[in-house]
């Protein structure tokens, strides 16, 4: 990714955030993208605000790890 900090609206869903990041890193359709928050994959329907409220760090940031993988091996 070209940036390591993103400011997004609190009502943005994780699914919409997936779409934004996929477009930003130009993933092909056969490549899967996974987000991890506290070693779990968050539901795509949860809002970023709710995710932040539950999982933000003491420094005030929400840390999301990501991984991409080819679905064809």
PQR file with spaces between the fields and no chain letter, atoms N, CA, C, O and H, PARSE charges and radii, in Angstrom:
ATOM       1  N    UNK     1       0.833   -1.183    0.000 -0.4000 1.5000
ATOM       2  CA   UNK     1       0.000    0.000    0.000 -0.0000 2.0000
ATOM       3  C    UNK     1       0.873    1.241    0.000  0.5500 1.7000
ATOM       4  O    UNK     1       1.967    1.248    0.565 -0.5500 1.4000
ATOM       5  N    UNK     2       0.381    2.279   -0.635 -0.4000 1.5000
ATOM       6  CA   UNK     2       1.145    3.523   -0.697 -0.0000 2.0000
ATOM       7  C    UNK     2       1.055    4.338    0.590  0.5500 1.7000
ATOM       8  O    UNK     2       1.888    5.210    0.834 -0.5500 1.4000
ATOM       9  H    UNK     2      -0.508    2.273   -1.094  0.4000 1.0000
ATOM      10  N    UNK     3       0.043    4.054    1.416 -0.4000 1.5000
ATOM      11  CA   UNK     3      -0.102    4.731    2.712 -0.0000 2.0000
ATOM      12  C    UNK     3      -0.271    3.666    3.787  0.5500 1.7000
ATOM      13  O    UNK     3      -0.740    2.561    3.513 -0.5500 1.4000
ATOM      14  H    UNK     3      -0.634    3.345    1.218  0.4000 1.0000
ATOM      15  N    UNK     4       0.114    4.008    5.006 -0.4000 1.5000
ATOM      16  CA   UNK     4      -0.119    3.052    6.083 -0.0000 2.0000
ATOM      17  C    UNK     4      -1.128    3.555    7.105  0.5500 1.7000
ATOM      18  O    UNK     4      -1.392    2.878    8.099 -0.5500 1.4000
ATOM      19  H    UNK     4       0.495    4.905    5.229  0.4000 1.0000
ATOM      20  N    UNK     5      -1.696    4.735    6.871 -0.4000 1.5000
ATOM      21  CA   UNK     5      -2.770    5.265    7.716 -0.0000 2.0000
ATOM      22  C    UNK     5      -3.901    5.740    6.811  0.5500 1.7000
ATOM      23  O    UNK     5      -3.670    6.447    5.830 -0.5500 1.4000
ATOM      24  H    UNK     5      -1.482    5.285    6.064  0.4000 1.0000
ATOM      25  N    UNK     6      -5.115    5.347    7.148 -0.4000 1.5000
ATOM      26  CA   UNK     6      -6.289    5.753    6.386 -0.0000 2.0000
ATOM      27  C    UNK     6      -7.323    6.324    7.344  0.5500 1.7000
ATOM      28  O    UNK     6      -7.601    5.742    8.392 -0.5500 1.4000
ATOM      29  H    UNK     6      -5.302    4.773    7.945  0.4000 1.0000
ATOM      30  N    UNK     7      -7.880    7.451    6.981 -0.4000 1.5000
ATOM      31  CA   UNK     7      -8.974    8.048    7.729 -0.0000 2.0000
ATOM      32  C    UNK     7     -10.242    7.770    6.936  0.5500 1.7000
ATOM      33  O    UNK     7     -10.401    8.258    5.818 -0.5500 1.4000
ATOM      34  H    UNK     7      -7.654    7.924    6.129  0.4000 1.0000
ATOM      35  N    UNK     8     -11.135    6.992    7.511 -0.4000 1.5000
ATOM      36  CA   UNK     8     -12.356    6.606    6.808 -0.0000 2.0000
ATOM      37  C    UNK     8     -13.561    6.986    7.661  0.5500 1.7000
ATOM      38  O    UNK     8     -13.444    7.100    8.881 -0.5500 1.4000
ATOM      39  H    UNK     8     -11.005    6.595    8.419  0.4000 1.0000
ATOM      40  N    UNK     9     -14.719    7.183    7.029 -0.4000 1.5000
ATOM      41  CA   UNK     9     -15.933    7.498    7.789 -0.0000 2.0000
ATOM      42  C    UNK     9     -16.312    6.332    8.707  0.5500 1.7000
ATOM      43  O    UNK     9     -16.101    5.170    8.361 -0.5500 1.4000
ATOM      44  H    UNK     9     -14.814    7.090    6.037  0.4000 1.0000
ATOM      45  N    UNK    10     -16.862    6.642    9.855 -0.4000 1.5000
ATOM      46  CA   UNK    10     -17.212    5.596   10.819 -0.0000 2.0000
ATOM      47  C    UNK    10     -18.348    4.708   10.322  0.5500 1.7000
ATOM      48  O    UNK    10     -18.490    3.577   10.786 -0.5500 1.4000
ATOM      49  H    UNK    10     -17.034    7.586   10.137  0.4000 1.0000
ATOM      50  N    UNK    11     -19.166    5.206    9.377 -0.4000 1.5000
ATOM      51  CA   UNK    11     -20.266    4.389    8.869 -0.0000 2.0000
ATOM      52  C    UNK    11     -19.878    3.541    7.659  0.5500 1.7000
ATOM      53  O    UNK    11     -20.722    2.839    7.103 -0.5500 1.4000
ATOM      54  H    UNK    11     -19.050    6.125    9.000  0.4000 1.0000
ATOM      55  N    UNK    12     -18.616    3.598    7.248 -0.4000 1.5000
ATOM      56  CA   UNK    12     -18.117    2.743    6.167 -0.0000 2.0000
ATOM      57  C    UNK    12     -18.066    1.309    6.679  0.5500 1.7000
ATOM      58  O    UNK    12     -17.569    1.067    7.778 -0.5500 1.4000
ATOM      59  H    UNK    12     -17.930    4.168    7.700  0.4000 1.0000
ATOM      60  N    UNK    13     -18.570    0.355    5.903 -0.4000 1.5000
ATOM      61  CA   UNK    13     -18.516   -1.038    6.340 -0.0000 2.0000
ATOM      62  C    UNK    13     -17.162   -1.643    5.988  0.5500 1.7000
ATOM      63  O    UNK    13     -16.428   -1.128    5.144 -0.5500 1.4000
ATOM      64  H    UNK    13     -18.974    0.551    5.009  0.4000 1.0000
ATOM      65  N    UNK    14     -16.856   -2.735    6.649 -0.4000 1.5000
ATOM      66  CA   UNK    14     -15.616   -3.451    6.344 -0.0000 2.0000
ATOM      67  C    UNK    14     -15.633   -3.909    4.887  0.5500 1.7000
ATOM      68  O    UNK    14     -14.598   -3.885    4.221 -0.5500 1.4000
ATOM      69  H    UNK    14     -17.452   -3.154    7.335  0.4000 1.0000
ATOM      70  N    UNK    15     -16.786   -4.320    4.389 -0.4000 1.5000
ATOM      71  CA   UNK    15     -16.904   -4.723    2.987 -0.0000 2.0000
ATOM      72  C    UNK    15     -16.557   -3.590    2.034  0.5500 1.7000
ATOM      73  O    UNK    15     -15.873   -3.809    1.034 -0.5500 1.4000
ATOM      74  H    UNK    15     -17.627   -4.339    4.930  0.4000 1.0000
ATOM      75  N    UNK    16     -17.017   -2.388    2.333 -0.4000 1.5000
ATOM      76  CA   UNK    16     -16.680   -1.229    1.509 -0.0000 2.0000
ATOM      77  C    UNK    16     -15.194   -0.905    1.615  0.5500 1.7000
ATOM      78  O    UNK    16     -14.573   -0.495    0.634 -0.5500 1.4000
ATOM      79  H    UNK    16     -17.572   -2.210    3.146  0.4000 1.0000
ATOM      80  N    UNK    17     -14.627   -1.087    2.801 -0.4000 1.5000
ATOM      81  CA   UNK    17     -13.198   -0.856    2.991 -0.0000 2.0000
ATOM      82  C    UNK    17     -12.388   -1.874    2.191  0.5500 1.7000
ATOM      83  O    UNK    17     -11.361   -1.521    1.611 -0.5500 1.4000
ATOM      84  H    UNK    17     -15.132   -1.419    3.598  0.4000 1.0000
ATOM      85  N    UNK    18     -12.839   -3.143    2.151 -0.4000 1.5000
ATOM      86  CA   UNK    18     -12.208   -4.156    1.297 -0.0000 2.0000
ATOM      87  C    UNK    18     -12.148   -3.644   -0.144  0.5500 1.7000
ATOM      88  O    UNK    18     -11.101   -3.702   -0.789 -0.5500 1.4000
ATOM      89  H    UNK    18     -13.673   -3.430    2.622  0.4000 1.0000
ATOM      90  N    UNK    19     -13.274   -3.146   -0.636 -0.4000 1.5000
ATOM      91  CA   UNK    19     -13.350   -2.662   -2.012 -0.0000 2.0000
ATOM      92  C    UNK    19     -12.351   -1.529   -2.250  0.5500 1.7000
ATOM      93  O    UNK    19     -11.647   -1.526   -3.260 -0.5500 1.4000
ATOM      94  H    UNK    19     -14.125   -3.099   -0.112  0.4000 1.0000
ATOM      95  N    UNK    20     -12.287   -0.574   -1.328 -0.4000 1.5000
ATOM      96  CA   UNK    20     -11.357    0.550   -1.478 -0.0000 2.0000
ATOM      97  C    UNK    20      -9.905    0.087   -1.522  0.5500 1.7000
ATOM      98  O    UNK    20      -9.123    0.554   -2.350 -0.5500 1.4000
ATOM      99  H    UNK    20     -12.859   -0.577   -0.508  0.4000 1.0000
ATOM     100  N    UNK    21      -9.550   -0.826   -0.634 -0.4000 1.5000
ATOM     101  CA   UNK    21      -8.166   -1.298   -0.577 -0.0000 2.0000
ATOM     102  C    UNK    21      -7.844   -2.167   -1.790  0.5500 1.7000
ATOM     103  O    UNK    21      -6.753   -2.060   -2.351 -0.5500 1.4000
ATOM     104  H    UNK    21     -10.185   -1.206    0.038  0.4000 1.0000
ATOM     105  N    UNK    22      -8.773   -3.024   -2.201 -0.4000 1.5000
ATOM     106  CA   UNK    22      -8.547   -3.843   -3.405 -0.0000 2.0000
ATOM     107  C    UNK    22      -8.267   -2.952   -4.605  0.5500 1.7000
ATOM     108  O    UNK    22      -7.370   -3.228   -5.402 -0.5500 1.4000
ATOM     109  H    UNK    22      -9.659   -3.112   -1.745  0.4000 1.0000
ATOM     110  N    UNK    23      -9.034   -1.891   -4.725 -0.4000 1.5000
ATOM     111  CA   UNK    23      -8.843   -0.968   -5.846 -0.0000 2.0000
ATOM     112  C    UNK    23      -7.509   -0.231   -5.716  0.5500 1.7000
ATOM     113  O    UNK    23      -6.821   -0.015   -6.713 -0.5500 1.4000
ATOM     114  H    UNK    23      -9.763   -1.667   -4.078  0.4000 1.0000
ATOM     115  N    UNK    24      -7.148    0.151   -4.509 -0.4000 1.5000
ATOM     116  CA   UNK    24      -5.906    0.895   -4.269 -0.0000 2.0000
ATOM     117  C    UNK    24      -4.673    0.057   -4.621  0.5500 1.7000
ATOM     118  O    UNK    24      -3.713    0.574   -5.191 -0.5500 1.4000
ATOM     119  H    UNK    24      -7.708   -0.023   -3.699  0.4000 1.0000
ATOM     120  N    UNK    25      -4.702   -1.245   -4.280 -0.4000 1.5000
ATOM     121  CA   UNK    25      -3.540   -2.087   -4.566 -0.0000 2.0000
ATOM     122  C    UNK    25      -3.696   -2.877   -5.864  0.5500 1.7000
ATOM     123  O    UNK    25      -2.834   -3.685   -6.211 -0.5500 1.4000
ATOM     124  H    UNK    25      -5.483   -1.665   -3.818  0.4000 1.0000
ATOM     125  N    UNK    26      -4.787   -2.644   -6.572 -0.4000 1.5000
ATOM     126  CA   UNK    26      -5.034   -3.212   -7.895 -0.0000 2.0000
ATOM     127  C    UNK    26      -4.944   -4.739   -7.908  0.5500 1.7000
ATOM     128  O    UNK    26      -4.200   -5.322   -8.697 -0.5500 1.4000
ATOM     129  H    UNK    26      -5.487   -1.988   -6.290  0.4000 1.0000
ATOM     130  N    UNK    27      -5.709   -5.373   -7.027 -0.4000 1.5000
ATOM     131  CA   UNK    27      -5.755   -6.832   -7.001 -0.0000 2.0000
ATOM     132  C    UNK    27      -6.578   -7.348   -8.164  0.5500 1.7000
ATOM     133  O    UNK    27      -7.589   -6.753   -8.538 -0.5500 1.4000
ATOM     134  H    UNK    27      -6.314   -4.899   -6.386  0.4000 1.0000
ATOM     135  N    UNK    28      -6.140   -8.453   -8.729 -0.4000 1.5000
ATOM     136  CA   UNK    28      -6.899   -9.109   -9.794 -0.0000 2.0000
ATOM     137  C    UNK    28      -8.046   -9.904   -9.170  0.5500 1.7000
ATOM     138  O    UNK    28      -8.039  -10.181   -7.971 -0.5500 1.4000
ATOM     139  H    UNK    28      -5.319   -8.936   -8.425  0.4000 1.0000
ATOM     140  N    UNK    29      -9.014  -10.260   -9.979 -0.4000 1.5000
ATOM     141  CA   UNK    29     -10.204  -10.967   -9.488 -0.0000 2.0000
ATOM     142  C    UNK    29      -9.853  -12.305   -8.845  0.5500 1.7000
ATOM     143  O    UNK    29     -10.545  -12.751   -7.930 -0.5500 1.4000
ATOM     144  H    UNK    29      -9.020  -10.034  -10.953  0.4000 1.0000
ATOM     145  N    UNK    30      -8.782  -12.952   -9.315 -0.4000 1.5000
ATOM     146  CA   UNK    30      -8.418  -14.260   -8.763 -0.0000 2.0000
ATOM     147  C    UNK    30      -7.581  -14.169   -7.485  0.5500 1.7000
ATOM     148  O    UNK    30      -7.159  -15.195   -6.953 -0.5500 1.4000
ATOM     149  H    UNK    30      -8.219  -12.590  -10.059  0.4000 1.0000
ATOM     150  N    UNK    31      -7.342  -12.974   -6.996 -0.4000 1.5000
ATOM     151  CA   UNK    31      -6.596  -12.791   -5.760 -0.0000 2.0000
ATOM     152  C    UNK    31      -7.549  -12.406   -4.630  0.5500 1.7000
ATOM     153  O    UNK    31      -8.371  -11.501   -4.768 -0.5500 1.4000
ATOM     154  H    UNK    31      -7.685  -12.140   -7.429  0.4000 1.0000
ATOM     155  N    UNK    32      -7.419  -13.109   -3.525 -0.4000 1.5000
ATOM     156  CA   UNK    32      -8.262  -12.848   -2.354 -0.0000 2.0000
ATOM     157  C    UNK    32      -7.538  -11.904   -1.405  0.5500 1.7000
ATOM     158  O    UNK    32      -6.311  -11.919   -1.312 -0.5500 1.4000
ATOM     159  H    UNK    32      -6.751  -13.845   -3.413  0.4000 1.0000
ATOM     160  N    UNK    33      -8.307  -11.089   -0.706 -0.4000 1.5000
ATOM     161  CA   UNK    33      -7.766  -10.159    0.276 -0.0000 2.0000
ATOM     162  C    UNK    33      -8.396  -10.472    1.628  0.5500 1.7000
ATOM     163  O    UNK    33      -9.612  -10.637    1.731 -0.5500 1.4000
ATOM     164  H    UNK    33      -9.304  -11.077   -0.781  0.4000 1.0000
ATOM     165  N    UNK    34      -7.573  -10.551    2.652 -0.4000 1.5000
ATOM     166  CA   UNK    34      -8.047  -10.845    3.997 -0.0000 2.0000
ATOM     167  C    UNK    34      -7.599   -9.747    4.941  0.5500 1.7000
ATOM     168  O    UNK    34      -6.453   -9.300    4.884 -0.5500 1.4000
ATOM     169  H    UNK    34      -6.586  -10.417    2.569  0.4000 1.0000
ATOM     170  N    UNK    35      -8.504   -9.310    5.813 -0.4000 1.5000
ATOM     171  CA   UNK    35      -8.175   -8.364    6.874 -0.0000 2.0000
ATOM     172  C    UNK    35      -8.198   -9.113    8.202  0.5500 1.7000
ATOM     173  O    UNK    35      -9.003  -10.021    8.407 -0.5500 1.4000
ATOM     174  H    UNK    35      -9.434   -9.673    5.860  0.4000 1.0000
ATOM     175  N    UNK    36      -7.303   -8.716    9.093 -0.4000 1.5000
ATOM     176  CA   UNK    36      -7.256   -9.301   10.431 -0.0000 2.0000
ATOM     177  C    UNK    36      -7.219   -8.187   11.464  0.5500 1.7000
ATOM     178  O    UNK    36      -6.400   -7.272   11.378 -0.5500 1.4000
ATOM     179  H    UNK    36      -6.649   -7.978    8.926  0.4000 1.0000
ATOM     180  N    UNK    37      -8.103   -8.272   12.428 -0.4000 1.5000
ATOM     181  CA   UNK    37      -8.121   -7.347   13.557 -0.0000 2.0000
ATOM     182  C    UNK    37      -8.050   -8.213   14.812  0.5500 1.7000
ATOM     183  O    UNK    37      -8.930   -9.038   15.055 -0.5500 1.4000
ATOM     184  H    UNK    37      -8.769   -9.015   12.498  0.4000 1.0000
ATOM     185  N    UNK    38      -7.014   -8.023   15.595 -0.4000 1.5000
ATOM     186  CA   UNK    38      -6.784   -8.873   16.777 -0.0000 2.0000
ATOM     187  C    UNK    38      -6.822  -10.358   16.410  0.5500 1.7000
ATOM     188  O    UNK    38      -7.440  -11.160   17.111 -0.5500 1.4000
ATOM     189  H    UNK    38      -6.299   -7.352   15.398  0.4000 1.0000
ATOM     190  N    UNK    39      -6.166  -10.714   15.318 -0.4000 1.5000
ATOM     191  CA   UNK    39      -6.030  -12.102   14.841 -0.0000 2.0000
ATOM     192  C    UNK    39      -7.344  -12.756   14.426  0.5500 1.7000
ATOM     193  O    UNK    39      -7.421  -13.983   14.351 -0.5500 1.4000
ATOM     194  H    UNK    39      -5.664  -10.062   14.749  0.4000 1.0000
ATOM     195  N    UNK    40      -8.376  -11.964   14.155 -0.4000 1.5000
ATOM     196  CA   UNK    40      -9.631  -12.507   13.645 -0.0000 2.0000
ATOM     197  C    UNK    40     -10.038  -11.738   12.396  0.5500 1.7000
ATOM     198  O    UNK    40      -9.653  -10.583   12.215 -0.5500 1.4000
ATOM     199  H    UNK    40      -8.313  -10.968   14.216  0.4000 1.0000
ATOM     200  N    UNK    41     -10.813  -12.380   11.545 -0.4000 1.5000
ATOM     201  CA   UNK    41     -11.330  -11.731   10.339 -0.0000 2.0000
ATOM     202  C    UNK    41     -12.658  -11.075   10.697  0.5500 1.7000
ATOM     203  O    UNK    41     -13.595  -11.766   11.098 -0.5500 1.4000
ATOM     204  H    UNK    41     -11.126  -13.318   11.692  0.4000 1.0000
ATOM     205  N    UNK    42     -12.758   -9.750   10.559 -0.4000 1.5000
ATOM     206  CA   UNK    42     -14.008   -9.075   10.934 -0.0000 2.0000
ATOM     207  C    UNK    42     -15.112   -9.328    9.902  0.5500 1.7000
ATOM     208  O    UNK    42     -14.820   -9.505    8.719 -0.5500 1.4000
ATOM     209  H    UNK    42     -11.998   -9.188   10.234  0.4000 1.0000
ATOM     210  N    UNK    43     -16.370   -9.346   10.337 -0.4000 1.5000
ATOM     211  CA   UNK    43     -17.486   -9.495    9.400 -0.0000 2.0000
ATOM     212  C    UNK    43     -17.539   -8.311    8.435  0.5500 1.7000
ATOM     213  O    UNK    43     -17.259   -7.179    8.831 -0.5500 1.4000
ATOM     214  H    UNK    43     -16.607   -9.201   11.298  0.4000 1.0000
ATOM     215  N    UNK    44     -17.891   -8.558    7.182 -0.4000 1.5000
ATOM     216  CA   UNK    44     -17.923   -7.481    6.188 -0.0000 2.0000
ATOM     217  C    UNK    44     -19.050   -6.495    6.439  0.5500 1.7000
ATOM     218  O    UNK    44     -19.020   -5.381    5.917 -0.5500 1.4000
ATOM     219  H    UNK    44     -18.118   -9.477    6.860  0.4000 1.0000
ATOM     220  N    UNK    45     -20.042   -6.882    7.228 -0.4000 1.5000
ATOM     221  CA   UNK    45     -21.185   -5.996    7.461 -0.0000 2.0000
ATOM     222  C    UNK    45     -20.974   -5.011    8.609  0.5500 1.7000
ATOM     223  O    UNK    45     -21.747   -4.064    8.751 -0.5500 1.4000
ATOM     224  H    UNK    45     -20.066   -7.787    7.652  0.4000 1.0000
ATOM     225  N    UNK    46     -19.945   -5.216    9.429 -0.4000 1.5000
ATOM     226  CA   UNK    46     -19.716   -4.325   10.570 -0.0000 2.0000
ATOM     227  C    UNK    46     -19.137   -2.999   10.075  0.5500 1.7000
ATOM     228  O    UNK    46     -18.382   -2.963    9.103 -0.5500 1.4000
ATOM     229  H    UNK    46     -19.317   -5.985    9.313  0.4000 1.0000
ATOM     230  N    UNK    47     -19.501   -1.916   10.756 -0.4000 1.5000
ATOM     231  CA   UNK    47     -18.965   -0.610   10.360 -0.0000 2.0000
ATOM     232  C    UNK    47     -17.570   -0.421   10.947  0.5500 1.7000
ATOM     233  O    UNK    47     -17.206   -1.039   11.947 -0.5500 1.4000
ATOM     234  H    UNK    47     -20.114   -1.946   11.546  0.4000 1.0000
ATOM     235  N    UNK    48     -16.810    0.442   10.303 -0.4000 1.5000
ATOM     236  CA   UNK    48     -15.465    0.739   10.790 -0.0000 2.0000
ATOM     237  C    UNK    48     -15.538    1.396   12.169  0.5500 1.7000
ATOM     238  O    UNK    48     -14.649    1.203   12.998 -0.5500 1.4000
ATOM     239  H    UNK    48     -17.106    0.944    9.491  0.4000 1.0000
ATOM     240  N    UNK    49     -16.598    2.175   12.412 -0.4000 1.5000
ATOM     241  CA   UNK    49     -16.779    2.803   13.717 -0.0000 2.0000
ATOM     242  C    UNK    49     -16.966    1.772   14.819  0.5500 1.7000
ATOM     243  O    UNK    49     -16.369    1.883   15.890 -0.5500 1.4000
ATOM     244  H    UNK    49     -17.319    2.332   11.738  0.4000 1.0000
ATOM     245  N    UNK    50     -17.800    0.765   14.554 -0.4000 1.5000
ATOM     246  CA   UNK    50     -18.021   -0.295   15.538 -0.0000 2.0000
ATOM     247  C    UNK    50     -16.749   -1.111   15.746  0.5500 1.7000
ATOM     248  O    UNK    50     -16.430   -1.498   16.870 -0.5500 1.4000
ATOM     249  H    UNK    50     -18.285    0.675   13.685  0.4000 1.0000
ATOM     250  N    UNK    51     -16.031   -1.369   14.666 -0.4000 1.5000
ATOM     251  CA   UNK    51     -14.769   -2.099   14.760 -0.0000 2.0000
ATOM     252  C    UNK    51     -13.759   -1.302   15.577  0.5500 1.7000
ATOM     253  O    UNK    51     -13.049   -1.859   16.414 -0.5500 1.4000
ATOM     254  H    UNK    51     -16.290   -1.055   13.753  0.4000 1.0000
ATOM     255  N    UNK    52     -13.699    0.000   15.331 -0.4000 1.5000
ATOM     256  CA   UNK    52     -12.805    0.872   16.088 -0.0000 2.0000
ATOM     257  C    UNK    52     -13.165    0.864   17.571  0.5500 1.7000
ATOM     258  O    UNK    52     -12.293    0.723   18.428 -0.5500 1.4000
ATOM     259  H    UNK    52     -14.276    0.453   14.651  0.4000 1.0000
ATOM     260  N    UNK    53     -14.462    1.016   17.868 -0.4000 1.5000
ATOM     261  CA   UNK    53     -14.904    1.058   19.268 -0.0000 2.0000
ATOM     262  C    UNK    53     -14.498   -0.197   20.035  0.5500 1.7000
ATOM     263  O    UNK    53     -14.142   -0.127   21.211 -0.5500 1.4000
ATOM     264  H    UNK    53     -15.170    1.129   17.171  0.4000 1.0000
ATOM     265  N    UNK    54     -14.554   -1.340   19.364 -0.4000 1.5000
ATOM     266  CA   UNK    54     -14.271   -2.604   20.038 -0.0000 2.0000
ATOM     267  C    UNK    54     -12.783   -2.966   20.059  0.5500 1.7000
ATOM     268  O    UNK    54     -12.329   -3.647   20.979 -0.5500 1.4000
ATOM     269  H    UNK    54     -14.843   -1.398   18.408  0.4000 1.0000
ATOM     270  N    UNK    55     -12.019   -2.520   19.057 -0.4000 1.5000
ATOM     271  CA   UNK    55     -10.657   -3.036   18.903 -0.0000 2.0000
ATOM     272  C    UNK    55      -9.551   -1.985   18.835  0.5500 1.7000
ATOM     273  O    UNK    55      -8.401   -2.343   18.578 -0.5500 1.4000
ATOM     274  H    UNK    55     -12.388   -1.967   18.310  0.4000 1.0000
ATOM     275  N    UNK    56      -9.850   -0.701   19.056 -0.4000 1.5000
ATOM     276  CA   UNK    56      -8.784    0.294   18.913 -0.0000 2.0000
ATOM     277  C    UNK    56      -7.719    0.138   19.998  0.5500 1.7000
ATOM     278  O    UNK    56      -7.981   -0.340   21.102 -0.5500 1.4000
ATOM     279  H    UNK    56     -10.784   -0.410   19.266  0.4000 1.0000
ATOM     280  N    UNK    57      -6.517    0.560   19.637 -0.4000 1.5000
ATOM     281  CA   UNK    57      -5.370    0.467   20.534 -0.0000 2.0000
ATOM     282  C    UNK    57      -5.389    1.633   21.521  0.5500 1.7000
ATOM     283  O    UNK    57      -6.148    2.586   21.344 -0.5500 1.4000
ATOM     284  H    UNK    57      -6.304    0.948   18.741  0.4000 1.0000
ATOM     285  N    UNK    58      -4.568    1.558   22.543 -0.4000 1.5000
ATOM     286  CA   UNK    58      -4.496    2.635   23.530 -0.0000 2.0000
ATOM     287  C    UNK    58      -3.964    3.934   22.932  0.5500 1.7000
ATOM     288  O    UNK    58      -4.158    5.007   23.504 -0.5500 1.4000
ATOM     289  H    UNK    58      -3.952    0.784   22.687  0.4000 1.0000
ATOM     290  N    UNK    59      -3.294    3.842   21.782 -0.4000 1.5000
ATOM     291  CA   UNK    59      -2.793    5.054   21.123 -0.0000 2.0000
ATOM     292  C    UNK    59      -3.855    5.733   20.262  0.5500 1.7000
ATOM     293  O    UNK    59      -3.586    6.759   19.638 -0.5500 1.4000
ATOM     294  H    UNK    59      -3.136    2.970   21.317  0.4000 1.0000
ATOM     295  N    UNK    60      -5.077    5.157   20.227 -0.4000 1.5000
ATOM     296  CA   UNK    60      -6.174    5.768   19.492 -0.0000 2.0000
ATOM     297  C    UNK    60      -6.300    5.328   18.049  0.5500 1.7000
ATOM     298  O    UNK    60      -7.112    5.883   17.309 -0.5500 1.4000
ATOM     299  H    UNK    60      -5.296    4.324   20.734  0.4000 1.0000
ATOM     300  N    UNK    61      -5.517    4.343   17.628 -0.4000 1.5000
ATOM     301  CA   UNK    61      -5.587    3.848   16.255 -0.0000 2.0000
ATOM     302  C    UNK    61      -6.179    2.445   16.229  0.5500 1.7000
ATOM     303  O    UNK    61      -6.052    1.685   17.190 -0.5500 1.4000
ATOM     304  H    UNK    61      -4.858    3.892   18.229  0.4000 1.0000
ATOM     305  N    UNK    62      -6.827    2.114   15.115 -0.4000 1.5000
ATOM     306  CA   UNK    62      -7.297    0.757   14.858 -0.0000 2.0000
ATOM     307  C    UNK    62      -6.286    0.123   13.916  0.5500 1.7000
ATOM     308  O    UNK    62      -6.057    0.629   12.817 -0.5500 1.4000
ATOM     309  H    UNK    62      -6.930    2.731   14.335  0.4000 1.0000
ATOM     310  N    UNK    63      -5.688   -0.965   14.333 -0.4000 1.5000
ATOM     311  CA   UNK    63      -4.682   -1.635   13.513 -0.0000 2.0000
ATOM     312  C    UNK    63      -5.320   -2.809   12.778  0.5500 1.7000
ATOM     313  O    UNK    63      -5.931   -3.685   13.389 -0.5500 1.4000
ATOM     314  H    UNK    63      -5.874   -1.376   15.226  0.4000 1.0000
ATOM     315  N    UNK    64      -5.165   -2.810   11.453 -0.4000 1.5000
ATOM     316  CA   UNK    64      -5.702   -3.865   10.604 -0.0000 2.0000
ATOM     317  C    UNK    64      -4.544   -4.447    9.806  0.5500 1.7000
ATOM     318  O    UNK    64      -3.882   -3.737    9.050 -0.5500 1.4000
ATOM     319  H    UNK    64      -4.668   -2.098   10.956  0.4000 1.0000
ATOM     320  N    UNK    65      -4.306   -5.739    9.979 -0.4000 1.5000
ATOM     321  CA   UNK    65      -3.310   -6.435    9.166 -0.0000 2.0000
ATOM     322  C    UNK    65      -4.035   -6.982    7.943  0.5500 1.7000
ATOM     323  O    UNK    65      -5.226   -7.288    8.004 -0.5500 1.4000
ATOM     324  H    UNK    65      -4.844   -6.316   10.594  0.4000 1.0000
ATOM     325  N    UNK    66      -3.316   -7.103    6.839 -0.4000 1.5000
ATOM     326  CA   UNK    66      -3.952   -7.654    5.650 -0.0000 2.0000
ATOM     327  C    UNK    66      -3.033   -8.649    4.973  0.5500 1.7000
ATOM     328  O    UNK    66      -1.814   -8.616    5.142 -0.5500 1.4000
ATOM     329  H    UNK    66      -2.349   -6.855    6.789  0.4000 1.0000
ATOM     330  N    UNK    67      -3.642   -9.531    4.205 -0.4000 1.5000
ATOM     331  CA   UNK    67      -2.902  -10.525    3.444 -0.0000 2.0000
ATOM     332  C    UNK    67      -3.658  -10.761    2.152  0.5500 1.7000
ATOM     333  O    UNK    67      -4.889  -10.758    2.134 -0.5500 1.4000
ATOM     334  H    UNK    67      -4.632   -9.558    4.067  0.4000 1.0000
ATOM     335  N    UNK    68      -2.919  -10.963    1.073 -0.4000 1.5000
ATOM     336  CA   UNK    68      -3.575  -11.339   -0.177 -0.0000 2.0000
ATOM     337  C    UNK    68      -3.040  -12.692   -0.600  0.5500 1.7000
ATOM     338  O    UNK    68      -1.914  -13.066   -0.272 -0.5500 1.4000
ATOM     339  H    UNK    68      -1.919  -10.965    1.088  0.4000 1.0000
ATOM     340  N    UNK    69      -3.873  -13.422   -1.340 -0.4000 1.5000
ATOM     341  CA   UNK    69      -3.513  -14.776   -1.728 -0.0000 2.0000
ATOM     342  C    UNK    69      -4.225  -15.114   -3.023  0.5500 1.7000
ATOM     343  O    UNK    69      -5.375  -14.729   -3.231 -0.5500 1.4000
ATOM     344  H    UNK    69      -4.788  -13.119   -1.606  0.4000 1.0000
ATOM     345  N    UNK    70      -3.537  -15.833   -3.887 -0.4000 1.5000
ATOM     346  CA   UNK    70      -4.159  -16.297   -5.121 -0.0000 2.0000
ATOM     347  C    UNK    70      -5.103  -17.446   -4.781  0.5500 1.7000
ATOM     348  O    UNK    70      -4.718  -18.381   -4.079 -0.5500 1.4000
ATOM     349  H    UNK    70      -2.603  -16.146   -3.719  0.4000 1.0000
ATOM     350  N    UNK    71      -6.321  -17.379   -5.268 -0.4000 1.5000
ATOM     351  CA   UNK    71      -7.287  -18.436   -4.970 -0.0000 2.0000
ATOM     352  C    UNK    71      -7.037  -19.676   -5.821  0.5500 1.7000
ATOM     353  O    UNK    71      -7.668  -20.711   -5.608 -0.5500 1.4000
ATOM     354  H    UNK    71      -6.635  -16.619   -5.838  0.4000 1.0000
ATOM     355  N    UNK    72      -6.120  -19.579   -6.786 -0.4000 1.5000
ATOM     356  CA   UNK    72      -5.792  -20.721   -7.637 -0.0000 2.0000
ATOM     357  C    UNK    72      -4.467  -21.363   -7.260  0.5500 1.7000
ATOM     358  O    UNK    72      -3.920  -22.156   -8.026 -0.5500 1.4000
ATOM     359  H    UNK    72      -5.607  -18.738   -6.959  0.4000 1.0000
ATOM     360  N    UNK    73      -3.944  -21.022   -6.074 -0.4000 1.5000
ATOM     361  CA   UNK    73      -2.720  -21.666   -5.613 -0.0000 2.0000
ATOM     362  C    UNK    73      -1.534  -20.893   -5.833  0.5500 1.7000
ATOM     363  O    UNK    73      -0.437  -21.332   -5.485 -0.5500 1.4000
ATOM     364  H    UNK    73      -4.388  -20.378   -5.451  0.4000 1.0000
